[in-house]
Structure formats: C-alpha cells, structure tokens
Amino acid sequence: MLLILWQKKIAKNAILVGLGYIKKAKLFQIDWYPALIESTDENDLVIGDVYRLNNHDFLAELDEYENIGIGTPPFEYRREKKKVFFEEENETVDCWIYFYNWPIPERASLIESGDFLNP
C-alpha cells in the first residue's frame, strides 16, 4: 500500500524523463530495497528512471522517505548531485541521487546488472 501511495505522489509531483545511468556506482539489494554506493571503477554502472520535479517542495518529502535527517547521523542515505547519462541521446543532465550512507550489510547481494528492476 505504501508503494502505491508513493507512485501516486511521484506521478503528481514529477515527470518521467527517461532511463539514465551513472558511472562509478554499484547497486546492492538490502532486504526489499536498493542500496546505491560509489565505486572507483568507471565500468560500474547503475541504471534508473530519471524524473523532473514539477514541485520542488516534493524534494523534502523524498528526503524524508529516504531517511535523510531522520534519527542520529550518519543517516541511512545522503543526497548528492551527479551527472546522469542517457544512452539513446548521448547527453547528460545533473540529477539528485540518493546514495546509501551506511556500511553494506553482509547479507546484501550485489545487483550485477546495475538495474534494480532487472537484476
């Protein structure tokens, strides 16, 4: 039910731009959710949907959802602006990205494809 509510909020506050990827990043699955971390390898790519916010106040709600500023630091995620690449159009855009901010748990599994929805 929570996922459906968030899908509705995103649809109301953002527009899907397309599929993009970032370099020097890895993706892990922790329980039912992803953990994105930075890497030093240029060949490590993470793929995801890129949205343009039509309501910038919604960014604060996203931060809360991602546990930024909730509890005691360090928070579970941190938000950073990174360059996102679009394969089809050979262009880039700067986007806010949520990086996992805690050590990756031993039980987490690497998502080799870099795509959480298509591991």
Jmol script that loads the backbone (N, CA, C; Angstrom):
load data "model"
ATOM      1  N   MET A   1       0.817  -1.188   0.000  1.00  0.00           N
ATOM      2  CA  MET A   1       0.000   0.000   0.000  1.00  0.00           C
ATOM      3  C   MET A   1       0.868   1.262   0.000  1.00  0.00           C
ATOM      4  N   LEU A   2       1.966   1.254   0.771  1.00  0.00           N
ATOM      5  CA  LEU A   2       2.856   2.408   0.827  1.00  0.00           C
ATOM      6  C   LEU A   2       3.461   2.688  -0.552  1.00  0.00           C
ATOM      7  N   LEU A   3       3.834   1.634  -1.275  1.00  0.00           N
ATOM      8  CA  LEU A   3       4.416   1.805  -2.600  1.00  0.00           C
ATOM      9  C   LEU A   3       3.420   2.458  -3.555  1.00  0.00           C
ATOM     10  N   ILE A   4       2.176   2.067  -3.488  1.00  0.00           N
ATOM     11  CA  ILE A   4       1.139   2.658  -4.341  1.00  0.00           C
ATOM     12  C   ILE A   4       0.968   4.141  -4.024  1.00  0.00           C
ATOM     13  N   LEU A   5       0.980   4.488  -2.740  1.00  0.00           N
ATOM     14  CA  LEU A   5       0.876   5.897  -2.353  1.00  0.00           C
ATOM     15  C   LEU A   5       2.046   6.705  -2.911  1.00  0.00           C
ATOM     16  N   TRP A   6       3.255   6.150  -2.850  1.00  0.00           N
ATOM     17  CA  TRP A   6       4.421   6.866  -3.359  1.00  0.00           C
ATOM     18  C   TRP A   6       4.367   6.982  -4.871  1.00  0.00           C
ATOM     19  N   GLN A   7       3.877   5.966  -5.559  1.00  0.00           N
ATOM     20  CA  GLN A   7       3.736   6.045  -7.010  1.00  0.00           C
ATOM     21  C   GLN A   7       2.776   7.171  -7.385  1.00  0.00           C
ATOM     22  N   LYS A   8       1.703   7.327  -6.638  1.00  0.00           N
ATOM     23  CA  LYS A   8       0.743   8.399  -6.895  1.00  0.00           C
ATOM     24  C   LYS A   8       1.363   9.764  -6.614  1.00  0.00           C
ATOM     25  N   LYS A   9       2.134   9.861  -5.522  1.00  0.00           N
ATOM     26  CA  LYS A   9       2.792  11.129  -5.195  1.00  0.00           C
ATOM     27  C   LYS A   9       3.805  11.515  -6.270  1.00  0.00           C
ATOM     28  N   ILE A  10       4.563  10.548  -6.734  1.00  0.00           N
ATOM     29  CA  ILE A  10       5.549  10.817  -7.783  1.00  0.00           C
ATOM     30  C   ILE A  10       4.847  11.252  -9.059  1.00  0.00           C
ATOM     31  N   ALA A  11       3.784  10.562  -9.435  1.00  0.00           N
ATOM     32  CA  ALA A  11       3.028  10.929 -10.640  1.00  0.00           C
ATOM     33  C   ALA A  11       2.474  12.349 -10.553  1.00  0.00           C
ATOM     34  N   LYS A  12       2.110  12.762  -9.356  1.00  0.00           N
ATOM     35  CA  LYS A  12       1.537  14.097  -9.155  1.00  0.00           C
ATOM     36  C   LYS A  12       2.613  15.188  -9.152  1.00  0.00           C
ATOM     37  N   ASN A  13       3.816  14.859  -8.694  1.00  0.00           N
ATOM     38  CA  ASN A  13       4.848  15.867  -8.458  1.00  0.00           C
ATOM     39  C   ASN A  13       6.048  15.809  -9.399  1.00  0.00           C
ATOM     40  N   ALA A  14       6.062  14.861 -10.326  1.00  0.00           N
ATOM     41  CA  ALA A  14       7.234  14.705 -11.187  1.00  0.00           C
ATOM     42  C   ALA A  14       6.833  14.138 -12.551  1.00  0.00           C
ATOM     43  N   ILE A  15       7.709  14.349 -13.510  1.00  0.00           N
ATOM     44  CA  ILE A  15       7.501  13.841 -14.865  1.00  0.00           C
ATOM     45  C   ILE A  15       8.665  12.914 -15.200  1.00  0.00           C
ATOM     46  N   LEU A  16       8.353  11.726 -15.702  1.00  0.00           N
ATOM     47  CA  LEU A  16       9.388  10.777 -16.106  1.00  0.00           C
ATOM     48  C   LEU A  16      10.090  11.305 -17.358  1.00  0.00           C
ATOM     49  N   VAL A  17      11.414  11.479 -17.262  1.00  0.00           N
ATOM     50  CA  VAL A  17      12.214  11.960 -18.386  1.00  0.00           C
ATOM     51  C   VAL A  17      12.686  10.781 -19.219  1.00  0.00           C
ATOM     52  N   GLY A  18      13.102   9.702 -18.555  1.00  0.00           N
ATOM     53  CA  GLY A  18      13.589   8.524 -19.269  1.00  0.00           C
ATOM     54  C   GLY A  18      14.525   7.707 -18.410  1.00  0.00           C
ATOM     55  N   LEU A  19      15.174   6.778 -19.058  1.00  0.00           N
ATOM     56  CA  LEU A  19      16.114   5.884 -18.384  1.00  0.00           C
ATOM     57  C   LEU A  19      17.508   6.475 -18.493  1.00  0.00           C
ATOM     58  N   GLY A  20      18.213   6.509 -17.368  1.00  0.00           N
ATOM     59  CA  GLY A  20      19.570   7.034 -17.353  1.00  0.00           C
ATOM     60  C   GLY A  20      20.484   6.134 -16.549  1.00  0.00           C
ATOM     61  N   TYR A  21      21.763   6.461 -16.559  1.00  0.00           N
ATOM     62  CA  TYR A  21      22.709   5.684 -15.754  1.00  0.00           C
ATOM     63  C   TYR A  21      23.798   6.605 -15.216  1.00  0.00           C
ATOM     64  N   ILE A  22      24.384   6.167 -14.116  1.00  0.00           N
ATOM     65  CA  ILE A  22      25.537   6.863 -13.561  1.00  0.00           C
ATOM     66  C   ILE A  22      26.719   5.910 -13.584  1.00  0.00           C
ATOM     67  N   LYS A  23      27.897   6.491 -13.710  1.00  0.00           N
ATOM     68  CA  LYS A  23      29.139   5.723 -13.731  1.00  0.00           C
ATOM     69  C   LYS A  23      29.745   5.692 -12.338  1.00  0.00           C
ATOM     70  N   LYS A  24      30.663   4.759 -12.153  1.00  0.00           N
ATOM     71  CA  LYS A  24      31.382   4.598 -10.879  1.00  0.00           C
ATOM     72  C   LYS A  24      30.404   4.414  -9.725  1.00  0.00           C
ATOM     73  N   ALA A  25      29.491   3.462  -9.915  1.00  0.00           N
ATOM     74  CA  ALA A  25      28.496   3.185  -8.876  1.00  0.00           C
ATOM     75  C   ALA A  25      28.134   1.703  -8.914  1.00  0.00           C
ATOM     76  N   LYS A  26      27.739   1.186  -7.759  1.00  0.00           N
ATOM     77  CA  LYS A  26      27.281  -0.199  -7.635  1.00  0.00           C
ATOM     78  C   LYS A  26      25.951  -0.189  -6.903  1.00  0.00           C
ATOM     79  N   LEU A  27      25.175  -1.239  -7.148  1.00  0.00           N
ATOM     80  CA  LEU A  27      23.857  -1.354  -6.546  1.00  0.00           C
ATOM     81  C   LEU A  27      23.743  -2.689  -5.814  1.00  0.00           C
ATOM     82  N   PHE A  28      23.263  -2.622  -4.594  1.00  0.00           N
ATOM     83  CA  PHE A  28      23.051  -3.812  -3.779  1.00  0.00           C
ATOM     84  C   PHE A  28      21.584  -3.897  -3.391  1.00  0.00           C
ATOM     85  N   GLN A  29      21.135  -5.118  -3.122  1.00  0.00           N
ATOM     86  CA  GLN A  29      19.794  -5.305  -2.572  1.00  0.00           C
ATOM     87  C   GLN A  29      19.932  -5.593  -1.093  1.00  0.00           C
ATOM     88  N   ILE A  30      19.249  -4.756  -0.295  1.00  0.00           N
ATOM     89  CA  ILE A  30      19.208  -4.934   1.150  1.00  0.00           C
ATOM     90  C   ILE A  30      17.749  -5.207   1.483  1.00  0.00           C
ATOM     91  N   ASP A  31      17.458  -6.416   1.886  1.00  0.00           N
ATOM     92  CA  ASP A  31      16.057  -6.807   2.099  1.00  0.00           C
ATOM     93  C   ASP A  31      15.275  -6.529   0.822  1.00  0.00           C
ATOM     94  N   TRP A  32      14.264  -5.673   0.892  1.00  0.00           N
ATOM     95  CA  TRP A  32      13.406  -5.402  -0.277  1.00  0.00           C
ATOM     96  C   TRP A  32      13.779  -4.120  -1.010  1.00  0.00           C
ATOM     97  N   TYR A  33      14.808  -3.417  -0.571  1.00  0.00           N
ATOM     98  CA  TYR A  33      15.128  -2.120  -1.175  1.00  0.00           C
ATOM     99  C   TYR A  33      16.588  -2.047  -1.613  1.00  0.00           C
ATOM    100  N   PRO A  34      16.899  -1.093  -2.529  1.00  0.00           N
ATOM    101  CA  PRO A  34      18.255  -0.977  -3.054  1.00  0.00           C
ATOM    102  C   PRO A  34      19.162  -0.097  -2.206  1.00  0.00           C
ATOM    103  N   ALA A  35      20.454  -0.327  -2.375  1.00  0.00           N
ATOM    104  CA  ALA A  35      21.488   0.498  -1.757  1.00  0.00           C
ATOM    105  C   ALA A  35      22.506   0.839  -2.837  1.00  0.00           C
ATOM    106  N   LEU A  36      22.565   2.103  -3.198  1.00  0.00           N
ATOM    107  CA  LEU A  36      23.487   2.598  -4.210  1.00  0.00           C
ATOM    108  C   LEU A  36      24.726   3.131  -3.517  1.00  0.00           C
ATOM    109  N   ILE A  37      25.901   2.681  -3.978  1.00  0.00           N
ATOM    110  CA  ILE A  37      27.156   3.182  -3.419  1.00  0.00           C
ATOM    111  C   ILE A  37      28.071   3.614  -4.555  1.00  0.00           C
ATOM    112  N   GLU A  38      29.014   4.475  -4.233  1.00  0.00           N
ATOM    113  CA  GLU A  38      30.005   4.897  -5.222  1.00  0.00           C
ATOM    114  C   GLU A  38      31.115   3.854  -5.310  1.00  0.00           C
ATOM    115  N   SER A  39      31.721   3.750  -6.495  1.00  0.00           N
ATOM    116  CA  SER A  39      32.872   2.874  -6.682  1.00  0.00           C
ATOM    117  C   SER A  39      33.975   3.678  -7.375  1.00  0.00           C
ATOM    118  N   THR A  40      35.112   3.066  -7.565  1.00  0.00           N
ATOM    119  CA  THR A  40      36.214   3.739  -8.248  1.00  0.00           C
ATOM    120  C   THR A  40      36.362   3.251  -9.683  1.00  0.00           C
ATOM    121  N   ASP A  41      35.572   2.249 -10.083  1.00  0.00           N
ATOM    122  CA  ASP A  41      35.674   1.640 -11.405  1.00  0.00           C
ATOM    123  C   ASP A  41      34.720   2.322 -12.385  1.00  0.00           C
ATOM    124  N   GLU A  42      35.264   2.903 -13.441  1.00  0.00           N
ATOM    125  CA  GLU A  42      34.484   3.585 -14.486  1.00  0.00           C
ATOM    126  C   GLU A  42      33.489   2.641 -15.158  1.00  0.00           C
ATOM    127  N   ASN A  43      33.745   1.337 -15.122  1.00  0.00           N
ATOM    128  CA  ASN A  43      32.863   0.355 -15.761  1.00  0.00           C
ATOM    129  C   ASN A  43      31.657  -0.014 -14.904  1.00  0.00           C
ATOM    130  N   ASP A  44      31.653   0.365 -13.647  1.00  0.00           N
ATOM    131  CA  ASP A  44      30.499   0.097 -12.774  1.00  0.00           C
ATOM    132  C   ASP A  44      29.405   1.115 -13.080  1.00  0.00           C
ATOM    133  N   LEU A  45      28.255   0.619 -13.548  1.00  0.00           N
ATOM    134  CA  LEU A  45      27.134   1.473 -13.920  1.00  0.00           C
ATOM    135  C   LEU A  45      25.888   1.089 -13.137  1.00  0.00           C
ATOM    136  N   VAL A  46      25.080   2.079 -12.794  1.00  0.00           N
ATOM    137  CA  VAL A  46      23.782   1.841 -12.178  1.00  0.00           C
ATOM    138  C   VAL A  46      22.738   2.555 -13.028  1.00  0.00           C
ATOM    139  N   ILE A  47      21.673   1.833 -13.332  1.00  0.00           N
ATOM    140  CA  ILE A  47      20.613   2.290 -14.228  1.00  0.00           C
ATOM    141  C   ILE A  47      19.372   2.618 -13.415  1.00  0.00           C
ATOM    142  N   GLY A  48      18.665   3.678 -13.818  1.00  0.00           N
ATOM    143  CA  GLY A  48      17.426   4.011 -13.130  1.00  0.00           C
ATOM    144  C   GLY A  48      16.606   5.049 -13.874  1.00  0.00           C
ATOM    145  N   ASP A  49      15.390   5.235 -13.418  1.00  0.00           N
ATOM    146  CA  ASP A  49      14.494   6.235 -14.001  1.00  0.00           C
ATOM    147  C   ASP A  49      14.919   7.631 -13.570  1.00  0.00           C
ATOM    148  N   VAL A  50      14.816   8.569 -14.491  1.00  0.00           N
ATOM    149  CA  VAL A  50      15.123   9.971 -14.226  1.00  0.00           C
ATOM    150  C   VAL A  50      13.811  10.748 -14.285  1.00  0.00           C
ATOM    151  N   TYR A  51      13.557  11.526 -13.240  1.00  0.00           N
ATOM    152  CA  TYR A  51      12.344  12.339 -13.157  1.00  0.00           C
ATOM    153  C   TYR A  51      12.702  13.814 -13.063  1.00  0.00           C
ATOM    154  N   ARG A  52      11.846  14.645 -13.616  1.00  0.00           N
ATOM    155  CA  ARG A  52      11.951  16.087 -13.448  1.00  0.00           C
ATOM    156  C   ARG A  52      10.838  16.501 -12.490  1.00  0.00           C
ATOM    157  N   LEU A  53      11.217  17.135 -11.388  1.00  0.00           N
ATOM    158  CA  LEU A  53      10.221  17.567 -10.416  1.00  0.00           C
ATOM    159  C   LEU A  53       9.468  18.779 -10.945  1.00  0.00           C
ATOM    160  N   ASN A  54       8.148  18.748 -10.829  1.00  0.00           N
ATOM    161  CA  ASN A  54       7.368  19.936 -11.166  1.00  0.00           C
ATOM    162  C   ASN A  54       6.912  20.644  -9.896  1.00  0.00           C
ATOM    163  N   ASN A  55       7.311  20.079  -8.757  1.00  0.00           N
ATOM    164  CA  ASN A  55       7.028  20.671  -7.457  1.00  0.00           C
ATOM    165  C   ASN A  55       8.282  20.460  -6.601  1.00  0.00           C
ATOM    166  N   HIS A  56       9.111  21.484  -6.498  1.00  0.00           N
ATOM    167  CA  HIS A  56      10.385  21.334  -5.787  1.00  0.00           C
ATOM    168  C   HIS A  56      10.228  21.134  -4.286  1.00  0.00           C
ATOM    169  N   ASP A  57       9.074  21.456  -3.739  1.00  0.00           N
ATOM    170  CA  ASP A  57       8.814  21.162  -2.326  1.00  0.00           C
ATOM    171  C   ASP A  57       8.756  19.657  -2.084  1.00  0.00           C
ATOM    172  N   PHE A  58       8.493  18.897  -3.133  1.00  0.00           N
ATOM    173  CA  PHE A  58       8.401  17.438  -3.032  1.00  0.00           C
ATOM    174  C   PHE A  58       9.759  16.814  -2.676  1.00  0.00           C
ATOM    175  N   LEU A  59      10.843  17.522  -2.972  1.00  0.00           N
ATOM    176  CA  LEU A  59      12.180  17.013  -2.650  1.00  0.00           C
ATOM    177  C   LEU A  59      12.329  16.765  -1.150  1.00  0.00           C
ATOM    178  N   ALA A  60      11.741  17.610  -0.329  1.00  0.00           N
ATOM    179  CA  ALA A  60      11.787  17.412   1.129  1.00  0.00           C
ATOM    180  C   ALA A  60      11.052  16.132   1.530  1.00  0.00           C
ATOM    181  N   GLU A  61       9.946  15.825   0.864  1.00  0.00           N
ATOM    182  CA  GLU A  61       9.225  14.574   1.141  1.00  0.00           C
ATOM    183  C   GLU A  61      10.052  13.363   0.729  1.00  0.00           C
ATOM    184  N   LEU A  62      10.731  13.475  -0.403  1.00  0.00           N
ATOM    185  CA  LEU A  62      11.610  12.386  -0.843  1.00  0.00           C
ATOM    186  C   LEU A  62      12.743  12.171   0.154  1.00  0.00           C
ATOM    187  N   ASP A  63      13.314  13.268   0.655  1.00  0.00           N
ATOM    188  CA  ASP A  63      14.375  13.156   1.663  1.00  0.00           C
ATOM    189  C   ASP A  63      13.873  12.416   2.903  1.00  0.00           C
ATOM    190  N   GLU A  64      12.691  12.740   3.323  1.00  0.00           N
ATOM    191  CA  GLU A  64      12.115  12.063   4.489  1.00  0.00           C
ATOM    192  C   GLU A  64      11.898  10.577   4.201  1.00  0.00           C
ATOM    193  N   TYR A  65      11.388  10.266   3.025  1.00  0.00           N
ATOM    194  CA  TYR A  65      11.166   8.871   2.629  1.00  0.00           C
ATOM    195  C   TYR A  65      12.478   8.086   2.632  1.00  0.00           C
ATOM    196  N   GLU A  66      13.560   8.737   2.204  1.00  0.00           N
ATOM    197  CA  GLU A  66      14.871   8.088   2.132  1.00  0.00           C
ATOM    198  C   GLU A  66      15.646   8.176   3.451  1.00  0.00           C
ATOM    199  N   ASN A  67      14.989   8.615   4.508  1.00  0.00           N
ATOM    200  CA  ASN A  67      15.590   8.693   5.849  1.00  0.00           C
ATOM    201  C   ASN A  67      16.772   9.643   5.931  1.00  0.00           C
ATOM    202  N   ILE A  68      16.681  10.753   5.223  1.00  0.00           N
ATOM    203  CA  ILE A  68      17.697  11.796   5.367  1.00  0.00           C
ATOM    204  C   ILE A  68      17.214  12.732   6.467  1.00  0.00           C
ATOM    205  N   GLY A  69      18.020  12.878   7.498  1.00  0.00           N
ATOM    206  CA  GLY A  69      17.657  13.762   8.592  1.00  0.00           C
ATOM    207  C   GLY A  69      16.747  13.122   9.625  1.00  0.00           C
ATOM    208  N   ILE A  70      16.565  11.800   9.533  1.00  0.00           N
ATOM    209  CA  ILE A  70      15.730  11.087  10.500  1.00  0.00           C
ATOM    210  C   ILE A  70      16.660  10.279  11.405  1.00  0.00           C
ATOM    211  N   GLY A  71      16.530  10.423  12.694  1.00  0.00           N
ATOM    212  CA  GLY A  71      17.368   9.671  13.621  1.00  0.00           C
ATOM    213  C   GLY A  71      18.705  10.349  13.857  1.00  0.00           C
ATOM    214  N   THR A  72      19.694   9.556  14.243  1.00  0.00           N
ATOM    215  CA  THR A  72      21.017  10.062  14.579  1.00  0.00           C
ATOM    216  C   THR A  72      21.961   9.906  13.387  1.00  0.00           C
ATOM    217  N   PRO A  73      22.731  10.942  13.029  1.00  0.00           N
ATOM    218  CA  PRO A  73      23.694  10.806  11.926  1.00  0.00           C
ATOM    219  C   PRO A  73      24.731   9.733  12.238  1.00  0.00           C
ATOM    220  N   PRO A  74      25.299   9.066  11.264  1.00  0.00           N
ATOM    221  CA  PRO A  74      25.024   9.276   9.847  1.00  0.00           C
ATOM    222  C   PRO A  74      23.666   8.690   9.451  1.00  0.00           C
ATOM    223  N   PHE A  75      22.971   9.390   8.571  1.00  0.00           N
ATOM    224  CA  PHE A  75      21.666   8.942   8.122  1.00  0.00           C
ATOM    225  C   PHE A  75      21.827   7.817   7.108  1.00  0.00           C
ATOM    226  N   GLU A  76      20.765   7.033   6.932  1.00  0.00           N
ATOM    227  CA  GLU A  76      20.844   5.859   6.054  1.00  0.00           C
ATOM    228  C   GLU A  76      21.218   6.235   4.619  1.00  0.00           C
ATOM    229  N   TYR A  77      20.694   7.340   4.132  1.00  0.00           N
ATOM    230  CA  TYR A  77      21.006   7.792   2.768  1.00  0.00           C
ATOM    231  C   TYR A  77      21.475   9.236   2.811  1.00  0.00           C
ATOM    232  N   ARG A  78      22.208   9.617   1.768  1.00  0.00           N
ATOM    233  CA  ARG A  78      22.581  11.005   1.558  1.00  0.00           C
ATOM    234  C   ARG A  78      22.237  11.353   0.102  1.00  0.00           C
ATOM    235  N   ARG A  79      21.914  12.603  -0.118  1.00  0.00           N
ATOM    236  CA  ARG A  79      21.540  13.055  -1.465  1.00  0.00           C
ATOM    237  C   ARG A  79      22.678  13.886  -2.033  1.00  0.00           C
ATOM    238  N   GLU A  80      23.117  13.533  -3.256  1.00  0.00           N
ATOM    239  CA  GLU A  80      24.186  14.256  -3.938  1.00  0.00           C
ATOM    240  C   GLU A  80      23.790  14.502  -5.383  1.00  0.00           C
ATOM    241  N   LYS A  81      24.287  15.586  -5.932  1.00  0.00           N
ATOM    242  CA  LYS A  81      24.049  15.875  -7.345  1.00  0.00           C
ATOM    243  C   LYS A  81      25.153  15.193  -8.155  1.00  0.00           C
ATOM    244  N   LYS A  82      24.737  14.408  -9.159  1.00  0.00           N
ATOM    245  CA  LYS A  82      25.670  13.671 -10.022  1.00  0.00           C
ATOM    246  C   LYS A  82      25.249  13.800 -11.473  1.00  0.00           C
ATOM    247  N   LYS A  83      26.192  13.588 -12.363  1.00  0.00           N
ATOM    248  CA  LYS A  83      25.929  13.597 -13.786  1.00  0.00           C
ATOM    249  C   LYS A  83      25.298  12.265 -14.191  1.00  0.00           C
ATOM    250  N   VAL A  84      24.146  12.332 -14.846  1.00  0.00           N
ATOM    251  CA  VAL A  84      23.433  11.148 -15.327  1.00  0.00           C
ATOM    252  C   VAL A  84      23.518  11.149 -16.847  1.00  0.00           C
ATOM    253  N   PHE A  85      23.791   9.979 -17.401  1.00  0.00           N
ATOM    254  CA  PHE A  85      23.947   9.807 -18.845  1.00  0.00           C
ATOM    255  C   PHE A  85      22.692   9.169 -19.432  1.00  0.00           C
ATOM    256  N   PHE A  86      22.336   9.603 -20.642  1.00  0.00           N
ATOM    257  CA  PHE A  86      21.239   8.993 -21.398  1.00  0.00           C
ATOM    258  C   PHE A  86      21.852   8.330 -22.623  1.00  0.00           C
ATOM    259  N   GLU A  87      21.710   7.021 -22.719  1.00  0.00           N
ATOM    260  CA  GLU A  87      22.352   6.255 -23.786  1.00  0.00           C
ATOM    261  C   GLU A  87      21.827   6.629 -25.182  1.00  0.00           C
ATOM    262  N   GLU A  88      20.519   6.703 -25.335  1.00  0.00           N
ATOM    263  CA  GLU A  88      19.932   6.927 -26.649  1.00  0.00           C
ATOM    264  C   GLU A  88      20.300   8.301 -27.219  1.00  0.00           C
ATOM    265  N   GLU A  89      20.334   9.309 -26.377  1.00  0.00           N
ATOM    266  CA  GLU A  89      20.511  10.674 -26.854  1.00  0.00           C
ATOM    267  C   GLU A  89      21.937  11.189 -26.672  1.00  0.00           C
ATOM    268  N   ASN A  90      22.797  10.385 -26.073  1.00  0.00           N
ATOM    269  CA  ASN A  90      24.185  10.759 -25.841  1.00  0.00           C
ATOM    270  C   ASN A  90      24.299  12.135 -25.170  1.00  0.00           C
ATOM    271  N   GLU A  91      23.462  12.354 -24.179  1.00  0.00           N
ATOM    272  CA  GLU A  91      23.503  13.616 -23.434  1.00  0.00           C
ATOM    273  C   GLU A  91      23.537  13.317 -21.940  1.00  0.00           C
ATOM    274  N   THR A  92      23.837  14.347 -21.160  1.00  0.00           N
ATOM    275  CA  THR A  92      23.883  14.199 -19.707  1.00  0.00           C
ATOM    276  C   THR A  92      23.035  15.285 -19.061  1.00  0.00           C
ATOM    277  N   VAL A  93      22.686  15.030 -17.809  1.00  0.00           N
ATOM    278  CA  VAL A  93      21.961  16.006 -17.004  1.00  0.00           C
ATOM    279  C   VAL A  93      22.399  15.813 -15.554  1.00  0.00           C
ATOM    280  N   ASP A  94      22.486  16.892 -14.794  1.00  0.00           N
ATOM    281  CA  ASP A  94      22.801  16.786 -13.367  1.00  0.00           C
ATOM    282  C   ASP A  94      21.526  16.445 -12.613  1.00  0.00           C
ATOM    283  N   CYS A  95      21.600  15.423 -11.776  1.00  0.00           N
ATOM    284  CA  CYS A  95      20.427  14.940 -11.040  1.00  0.00           C
ATOM    285  C   CYS A  95      20.779  14.723  -9.575  1.00  0.00           C
ATOM    286  N   TRP A  96      19.756  14.817  -8.736  1.00  0.00           N
ATOM    287  CA  TRP A  96      19.908  14.420  -7.336  1.00  0.00           C
ATOM    288  C   TRP A  96      19.850  12.901  -7.278  1.00  0.00           C
ATOM    289  N   ILE A  97      20.821  12.306  -6.587  1.00  0.00           N
ATOM    290  CA  ILE A  97      20.916  10.852  -6.436  1.00  0.00           C
ATOM    291  C   ILE A  97      20.978  10.538  -4.950  1.00  0.00           C
ATOM    292  N   TYR A  98      20.293   9.480  -4.534  1.00  0.00           N
ATOM    293  CA  TYR A  98      20.346   9.033  -3.138  1.00  0.00           C
ATOM    294  C   TYR A  98      21.332   7.875  -3.017  1.00  0.00           C
ATOM    295  N   PHE A  99      22.414   8.126  -2.271  1.00  0.00           N
ATOM    296  CA  PHE A  99      23.442   7.111  -2.021  1.00  0.00           C
ATOM    297  C   PHE A  99      23.247   6.520  -0.634  1.00  0.00           C
ATOM    298  N   TYR A 100      23.471   5.207  -0.549  1.00  0.00           N
ATOM    299  CA  TYR A 100      23.430   4.526   0.742  1.00  0.00           C
ATOM    300  C   TYR A 100      24.607   5.022   1.560  1.00  0.00           C
ATOM    301  N   ASN A 101      24.376   5.340   2.813  1.00  0.00           N
ATOM    302  CA  ASN A 101      25.360   6.040   3.627  1.00  0.00           C
ATOM    303  C   ASN A 101      25.901   5.203   4.782  1.00  0.00           C
ATOM    304  N   TRP A 102      25.471   3.969   4.878  1.00  0.00           N
ATOM    305  CA  TRP A 102      25.944   3.064   5.926  1.00  0.00           C
ATOM    306  C   TRP A 102      26.783   1.966   5.290  1.00  0.00           C
ATOM    307  N   PRO A 103      27.554   1.217   6.072  1.00  0.00           N
ATOM    308  CA  PRO A 103      28.278   0.068   5.505  1.00  0.00           C
ATOM    309  C   PRO A 103      27.281  -0.943   4.933  1.00  0.00           C
ATOM    310  N   ILE A 104      27.643  -1.542   3.809  1.00  0.00           N
ATOM    311  CA  ILE A 104      26.781  -2.549   3.181  1.00  0.00           C
ATOM    312  C   ILE A 104      26.760  -3.792   4.074  1.00  0.00           C
ATOM    313  N   PRO A 105      25.566  -4.251   4.469  1.00  0.00           N
ATOM    314  CA  PRO A 105      25.474  -5.443   5.317  1.00  0.00           C
ATOM    315  C   PRO A 105      25.974  -6.697   4.591  1.00  0.00           C
ATOM    316  N   GLU A 106      26.474  -7.650   5.340  1.00  0.00           N
ATOM    317  CA  GLU A 106      26.965  -8.904   4.760  1.00  0.00           C
ATOM    318  C   GLU A 106      25.876  -9.640   3.981  1.00  0.00           C
ATOM    319  N   ARG A 107      24.639  -9.532   4.424  1.00  0.00           N
ATOM    320  CA  ARG A 107      23.533 -10.256   3.778  1.00  0.00           C
ATOM    321  C   ARG A 107      23.097  -9.622   2.448  1.00  0.00           C
ATOM    322  N   ALA A 108      23.595  -8.417   2.147  1.00  0.00           N
ATOM    323  CA  ALA A 108      23.211  -7.727   0.912  1.00  0.00           C
ATOM    324  C   ALA A 108      23.815  -8.434  -0.294  1.00  0.00           C
ATOM    325  N   SER A 109      23.083  -8.396  -1.397  1.00  0.00           N
ATOM    326  CA  SER A 109      23.589  -9.024  -2.620  1.00  0.00           C
ATOM    327  C   SER A 109      23.803  -7.965  -3.704  1.00  0.00           C
ATOM    328  N   LEU A 110      24.926  -8.093  -4.407  1.00  0.00           N
ATOM    329  CA  LEU A 110      25.257  -7.182  -5.493  1.00  0.00           C
ATOM    330  C   LEU A 110      24.305  -7.428  -6.657  1.00  0.00           C
ATOM    331  N   ILE A 111      23.769  -6.371  -7.223  1.00  0.00           N
ATOM    332  CA  ILE A 111      22.943  -6.477  -8.426  1.00  0.00           C
ATOM    333  C   ILE A 111      23.860  -6.241  -9.610  1.00  0.00           C
ATOM    334  N   GLU A 112      24.294  -7.324 -10.239  1.00  0.00           N
ATOM    335  CA  GLU A 112      25.305  -7.287 -11.279  1.00  0.00           C
ATOM    336  C   GLU A 112      24.903  -6.392 -12.452  1.00  0.00           C
ATOM    337  N   SER A 113      23.628  -6.386 -12.814  1.00  0.00           N
ATOM    338  CA  SER A 113      23.170  -5.607 -13.971  1.00  0.00           C
ATOM    339  C   SER A 113      23.178  -4.104 -13.691  1.00  0.00           C
ATOM    340  N   GLY A 114      23.182  -3.724 -12.408  1.00  0.00           N
ATOM    341  CA  GLY A 114      23.070  -2.320 -12.056  1.00  0.00           C
ATOM    342  C   GLY A 114      21.663  -1.777 -12.167  1.00  0.00           C
ATOM    343  N   ASP A 115      20.717  -2.659 -12.443  1.00  0.00           N
ATOM    344  CA  ASP A 115      19.306  -2.275 -12.635  1.00  0.00           C
ATOM    345  C   ASP A 115      18.455  -3.031 -11.614  1.00  0.00           C
ATOM    346  N   PHE A 116      17.943  -2.340 -10.629  1.00  0.00           N
ATOM    347  CA  PHE A 116      17.202  -2.984  -9.545  1.00  0.00           C
ATOM    348  C   PHE A 116      15.970  -3.740 -10.042  1.00  0.00           C
ATOM    349  N   LEU A 117      15.321  -3.215 -11.075  1.00  0.00           N
ATOM    350  CA  LEU A 117      14.097  -3.861 -11.580  1.00  0.00           C
ATOM    351  C   LEU A 117      14.379  -4.997 -12.555  1.00  0.00           C
ATOM    352  N   ASN A 118      15.615  -5.072 -13.056  1.00  0.00           N
ATOM    353  CA  ASN A 118      16.017  -6.153 -13.964  1.00  0.00           C
ATOM    354  C   ASN A 118      17.390  -6.679 -13.559  1.00  0.00           C
ATOM    355  N   PRO A 119      17.430  -7.380 -12.419  1.00  0.00           N
ATOM    356  CA  PRO A 119      18.727  -7.811 -11.889  1.00  0.00           C
ATOM    357  C   PRO A 119      19.397  -8.832 -12.787  1.00  0.00           C
TER     358      PRO A 119
END
end "model"
wireframe off; spacefill off
backbone 0.3
color backbone group
